[in-house]
Amino acid sequence: MIGIIDYSLGNTGNLVNALKKLGYESVITKDKNVLSSCEAIILPGVGHFGYAMNIINTSGLKDMIIELSKYKRLIGICLGMQLLFEHSEEGNAAGLGILKGRIARIDTDLTIPHLGWNTLTSNYQSLNGKDVYFIHSYKGLESEYTIAETDYNSNIPAIVKKGNVTGIQFHPEKSGETGLYILKNALEGSF
């Protein structure tokens, strides 16, 4: 069973369908006991960093997510990845602090948001050269945890990993077979 953290800011329908395609059952919940019993946990997210952290803080989810990240596989997707870091310019807000670093607006002359397909660069052959689907205006600054990045007139960490915590900036659930492969590997801790 895969737990999807419910804080009302996730594109959970597509995520649930992607998990079904991979053969996983899932539950959308904020119940700590349920999440503790799950094989892995996903922190989804679409929206504004400051607003998301306000919800997480006021609903008591922050301490629970941090605690679960110490012994469960935790995958942050899109905004969920950004929330794993210490701070964001978006809303000038503190994040979960599970990963060192901060989030900043993408500095480019290209159109923002960064929307559409882009190619991964990675030392992992299974990731290098793969196309995935992005939609975001903010990015993690250069991170020691980066295992794949993309270029949008600016280096953008696309996948970060530290121990059992993985952050995915793009939407694996919208990235076809490549996205499903990446999501499966993140859930299994195979990177």
C-alpha positions as a Markdown table, in Angstrom:
| # | Residue | x | y | z |
|---|---|---|---|---|
| 1 | Met | 0.0 | 0.0 | 0.0 |
| 2 | Ile | 1.3 | 3.4 | -0.9 |
| 3 | Gly | 0.2 | 6.4 | 1.2 |
| 4 | Ile | -0.5 | 9.7 | -0.4 |
| 5 | Ile | -0.4 | 12.6 | 2.1 |
| 6 | Asp | -3.7 | 14.5 | 1.9 |
| 7 | Tyr | -3.3 | 18.2 | 2.4 |
| 8 | Ser | -5.7 | 19.3 | -0.3 |
| 9 | Leu | -3.0 | 20.5 | -2.8 |
| 10 | Gly | -2.2 | 17.4 | -4.9 |
| 11 | Asn | -3.1 | 16.1 | -8.3 |
| 12 | Thr | -4.0 | 12.8 | -6.7 |
| 13 | Gly | -6.3 | 11.4 | -9.4 |
| 14 | Asn | -3.6 | 11.0 | -12.0 |
| 15 | Leu | -1.2 | 9.8 | -9.3 |
| 16 | Val | -3.6 | 7.1 | -8.1 |
| 17 | Asn | -4.1 | 5.9 | -11.7 |
| 18 | Ala | -0.3 | 5.8 | -12.3 |
| 19 | Leu | 0.1 | 3.7 | -9.1 |
| 20 | Lys | -2.6 | 1.3 | -10.3 |
| 21 | Lys | -0.8 | 0.8 | -13.6 |
| 22 | Leu | 2.3 | -0.1 | -11.6 |
| 23 | Gly | 0.2 | -2.6 | -9.5 |
| 24 | Tyr | 0.1 | -0.6 | -6.3 |
| 25 | Glu | -2.9 | 0.1 | -4.2 |
| 26 | Ser | -3.0 | 3.5 | -2.6 |
| 27 | Val | -4.7 | 5.5 | 0.1 |
| 28 | Ile | -5.1 | 9.3 | 0.3 |
| 29 | Thr | -4.9 | 10.2 | 4.0 |
| 30 | Lys | -3.4 | 12.4 | 6.7 |
| 31 | Asp | -3.8 | 9.7 | 9.4 |
| 32 | Lys | -0.4 | 8.9 | 10.9 |
| 33 | Asn | -1.3 | 5.3 | 11.8 |
| 34 | Val | -2.4 | 4.6 | 8.2 |
| 35 | Leu | 0.7 | 6.3 | 6.7 |
| 36 | Ser | 3.0 | 4.4 | 9.2 |
| 37 | Ser | 1.7 | 1.1 | 7.9 |
| 38 | Cys | 2.3 | 2.0 | 4.2 |
| 39 | Glu | 5.2 | 0.6 | 2.2 |
| 40 | Ala | 6.1 | 4.2 | 0.9 |
| 41 | Ile | 4.6 | 7.7 | 1.2 |
| 42 | Ile | 4.1 | 10.3 | -1.5 |
| 43 | Leu | 3.9 | 14.0 | -0.8 |
| 44 | Pro | 2.2 | 15.4 | -3.9 |
| 45 | Gly | 1.7 | 19.1 | -4.6 |
| 46 | Val | 0.5 | 21.7 | -7.0 |
| 47 | Gly | 0.4 | 25.3 | -6.1 |
| 48 | His | 2.1 | 27.9 | -3.9 |
| 49 | Phe | 4.9 | 26.9 | -1.5 |
| 50 | Gly | 3.9 | 29.4 | 1.3 |
| 51 | Tyr | 0.3 | 28.4 | 1.2 |
| 52 | Ala | 1.1 | 24.7 | 1.2 |
| 53 | Met | 3.4 | 25.0 | 4.2 |
| 54 | Asn | 0.7 | 27.0 | 6.0 |
| 55 | Ile | -1.7 | 24.1 | 5.5 |
| 56 | Ile | 1.0 | 21.6 | 6.6 |
| 57 | Asn | 1.9 | 23.6 | 9.7 |
| 58 | Thr | -1.6 | 24.4 | 10.8 |
| 59 | Ser | -2.9 | 20.8 | 10.3 |
| 60 | Gly | -0.1 | 19.3 | 12.3 |
| 61 | Leu | 1.3 | 17.4 | 9.3 |
| 62 | Lys | 4.9 | 18.9 | 9.5 |
| 63 | Asp | 6.2 | 16.9 | 12.4 |
| 64 | Met | 4.5 | 13.7 | 11.2 |
| 65 | Ile | 6.1 | 14.0 | 7.7 |
| 66 | Ile | 9.5 | 14.7 | 9.1 |
| 67 | Glu | 9.2 | 11.7 | 11.5 |
| 68 | Leu | 8.0 | 9.4 | 8.8 |
| 69 | Ser | 10.8 | 10.4 | 6.5 |
| 70 | Lys | 13.3 | 8.9 | 9.0 |
| 71 | Tyr | 12.1 | 5.3 | 8.5 |
| 72 | Lys | 9.7 | 5.3 | 5.4 |
| 73 | Arg | 10.4 | 5.9 | 1.7 |
| 74 | Leu | 9.2 | 9.4 | 1.1 |
| 75 | Ile | 8.7 | 10.7 | -2.5 |
| 76 | Gly | 7.9 | 14.4 | -3.0 |
| 77 | Ile | 6.5 | 15.2 | -6.4 |
| 78 | Cys | 6.6 | 18.7 | -8.0 |
| 79 | Leu | 5.7 | 21.2 | -5.2 |
| 80 | Gly | 6.0 | 18.1 | -2.9 |
| 81 | Met | 9.7 | 17.9 | -3.8 |
| 82 | Gln | 10.2 | 21.7 | -3.1 |
| 83 | Leu | 8.6 | 21.3 | 0.3 |
| 84 | Leu | 11.3 | 18.9 | 1.3 |
| 85 | Phe | 13.9 | 21.7 | 1.3 |
| 86 | Glu | 14.6 | 24.3 | 4.0 |
| 87 | His | 13.2 | 27.5 | 2.5 |
| 88 | Ser | 11.5 | 29.0 | -0.6 |
| 89 | Glu | 11.4 | 32.5 | -2.1 |
| 90 | Glu | 7.8 | 31.7 | -3.0 |
| 91 | Gly | 6.0 | 33.1 | 0.0 |
| 92 | Asn | 9.3 | 33.6 | 1.8 |
| 93 | Ala | 8.5 | 30.4 | 3.8 |
| 94 | Ala | 10.3 | 27.7 | 5.7 |
| 95 | Gly | 9.9 | 24.2 | 4.3 |
| 96 | Leu | 10.1 | 20.8 | 5.9 |
| 97 | Gly | 13.9 | 21.0 | 6.1 |
| 98 | Ile | 14.3 | 17.3 | 5.3 |
| 99 | Leu | 16.8 | 18.3 | 2.6 |
| 100 | Lys | 19.4 | 21.1 | 2.9 |
| 101 | Gly | 18.9 | 23.9 | 0.4 |
| 102 | Arg | 16.4 | 26.4 | -0.8 |
| 103 | Ile | 13.9 | 27.0 | -3.6 |
| 104 | Ala | 14.1 | 30.0 | -5.9 |
| 105 | Arg | 12.2 | 31.3 | -9.0 |
| 106 | Ile | 13.7 | 29.9 | -12.2 |
| 107 | Asp | 16.0 | 32.6 | -13.6 |
| 108 | Thr | 15.6 | 32.5 | -17.4 |
| 109 | Asp | 14.6 | 34.5 | -20.4 |
| 110 | Leu | 12.3 | 31.6 | -21.4 |
| 111 | Thr | 8.6 | 31.5 | -20.7 |
| 112 | Ile | 7.7 | 30.8 | -17.1 |
| 113 | Pro | 6.2 | 28.4 | -16.0 |
| 114 | His | 8.6 | 25.8 | -17.4 |
| 115 | Leu | 5.8 | 23.8 | -19.1 |
| 116 | Gly | 6.1 | 20.7 | -21.2 |
| 117 | Trp | 8.6 | 18.0 | -22.0 |
| 118 | Asn | 12.3 | 18.3 | -21.3 |
| 119 | Thr | 15.3 | 15.9 | -21.2 |
| 120 | Leu | 17.0 | 14.5 | -18.2 |
| 121 | Thr | 20.8 | 14.5 | -17.8 |
| 122 | Ser | 22.1 | 12.0 | -15.3 |
| 123 | Asn | 25.0 | 9.7 | -14.5 |
| 124 | Tyr | 22.4 | 7.0 | -14.2 |
| 125 | Gln | 22.1 | 5.5 | -17.6 |
| 126 | Ser | 18.5 | 4.5 | -17.0 |
| 127 | Leu | 17.6 | 8.2 | -16.5 |
| 128 | Asn | 20.0 | 10.0 | -18.9 |
| 129 | Gly | 18.4 | 11.3 | -22.1 |
| 130 | Lys | 14.8 | 10.5 | -21.0 |
| 131 | Asp | 12.1 | 13.0 | -21.6 |
| 132 | Val | 9.7 | 13.9 | -18.8 |
| 133 | Tyr | 6.9 | 16.4 | -18.3 |
| 134 | Phe | 7.4 | 19.6 | -16.2 |
| 135 | Ile | 5.2 | 22.4 | -15.0 |
| 136 | His | 6.8 | 24.7 | -12.4 |
| 137 | Ser | 8.1 | 28.2 | -11.9 |
| 138 | Tyr | 10.4 | 27.5 | -9.0 |
| 139 | Lys | 13.3 | 25.2 | -8.7 |
| 140 | Gly | 15.7 | 23.8 | -6.2 |
| 141 | Leu | 19.0 | 25.6 | -6.3 |
| 142 | Glu | 22.1 | 23.4 | -7.0 |
| 143 | Ser | 21.8 | 20.5 | -4.6 |
| 144 | Glu | 24.3 | 17.9 | -3.4 |
| 145 | Tyr | 21.4 | 15.5 | -3.6 |
| 146 | Thr | 20.8 | 15.9 | -7.4 |
| 147 | Ile | 20.8 | 12.6 | -9.4 |
| 148 | Ala | 19.2 | 14.0 | -12.5 |
| 149 | Glu | 18.8 | 17.5 | -13.9 |
| 150 | Thr | 17.3 | 19.3 | -16.9 |
| 151 | Asp | 18.2 | 22.5 | -18.7 |
| 152 | Tyr | 15.8 | 25.4 | -19.1 |
| 153 | Asn | 18.4 | 28.1 | -19.8 |
| 154 | Ser | 19.2 | 27.2 | -16.2 |
| 155 | Asn | 20.2 | 23.9 | -14.5 |
| 156 | Ile | 17.2 | 22.5 | -12.7 |
| 157 | Pro | 17.5 | 19.6 | -10.3 |
| 158 | Ala | 14.9 | 17.1 | -11.7 |
| 159 | Ile | 15.4 | 14.3 | -9.2 |
| 160 | Val | 17.1 | 14.6 | -5.8 |
| 161 | Lys | 17.8 | 11.7 | -3.4 |
| 162 | Lys | 19.0 | 11.5 | 0.1 |
| 163 | Gly | 18.7 | 8.1 | 1.8 |
| 164 | Asn | 15.1 | 7.0 | 1.6 |
| 165 | Val | 13.9 | 10.4 | 0.5 |
| 166 | Thr | 13.4 | 11.2 | -3.2 |
| 167 | Gly | 12.2 | 14.4 | -4.7 |
| 168 | Ile | 10.9 | 14.5 | -8.3 |
| 169 | Gln | 10.4 | 18.0 | -9.8 |
| 170 | Phe | 8.5 | 16.8 | -12.9 |
| 171 | His | 5.3 | 14.9 | -13.0 |
| 172 | Pro | 6.1 | 11.2 | -13.3 |
| 173 | Glu | 2.3 | 10.4 | -13.5 |
| 174 | Lys | 2.1 | 12.6 | -16.7 |
| 175 | Ser | 5.4 | 11.4 | -18.2 |
| 176 | Gly | 4.3 | 8.2 | -19.9 |
| 177 | Glu | 6.3 | 4.9 | -19.5 |
| 178 | Thr | 9.5 | 6.8 | -18.5 |
| 179 | Gly | 7.6 | 8.5 | -15.7 |
| 180 | Leu | 6.1 | 5.2 | -14.5 |
| 181 | Tyr | 9.6 | 3.6 | -14.5 |
| 182 | Ile | 11.0 | 6.5 | -12.5 |
| 183 | Leu | 8.1 | 6.4 | -10.0 |
| 184 | Lys | 8.4 | 2.6 | -9.6 |
| 185 | Asn | 12.2 | 3.0 | -8.9 |
| 186 | Ala | 11.6 | 5.8 | -6.4 |
| 187 | Leu | 8.9 | 3.7 | -4.6 |
| 188 | Glu | 11.3 | 0.7 | -4.5 |
| 189 | Gly | 14.3 | 2.8 | -3.4 |
| 190 | Ser | 16.2 | 1.6 | -6.5 |
| 191 | Phe | 18.1 | 4.7 | -7.4 |
